[in-house]
C-alpha cells in the first residue's frame, strides 16, 4: 500500500483467498484492504494516538439517511454527552479532494451537526470548524486534541 502523510503506525493484516484484510480496532474485525480503507485506518490511528480521542467515542462506517437517500459516513467522534463532535470523510489517495468532497461532507453534516470536519485522502488533510450561525466552515491548521476540544 501507498505511504501516506501520517506518522508510522502498526497494523494487523491477514491474507485470505489472496485478499489482504486489515484489522479495524473500532469495528473489531478484519476489513478488506482497499486504498480508502488504508486511509481510514490511518485516520483512526491518528485520532487514537496523536489526538488522544478515546476509542469508545469513535464510530466507523455507519448508515445515515439524507433526504430519503441511504449514505454511509466514514468516521465520527462523539462527545462524552453523546453529541457529535467530529465528522470525517476519507478518500483513496488517488482521489483528489475537490469542492464536491466538501459538498458531500457538508450534506452529511446537515443531518449530523458535527462541530468539526476532517477530509483526507491520506496525502492531504483538511480540518474545519463549523460556523452554524453563518452557515459556513472555517479552515483550521489542525484538529484539537480530545482534552482541548471546545
Secondary structure as UniProt FT lines:
FT   STRAND          13..16
FT   TURN            17..18
FT   STRAND          19..24
FT   TURN            25..28
FT   STRAND          29..32
FT   HELIX           35..45
FT   HELIX           46..50
FT   HELIX           55..57
FT   STRAND          58..66
FT   TURN            67..68
FT   STRAND          69..78
FT   TURN            80..81
FT   STRAND          84..90
FT   TURN            93..94
FT   HELIX           99..112
FT   STRAND          116..120
FT   STRAND          125..131
FT   TURN            132..135
FT   STRAND          136..140
FT   HELIX           146..148
//
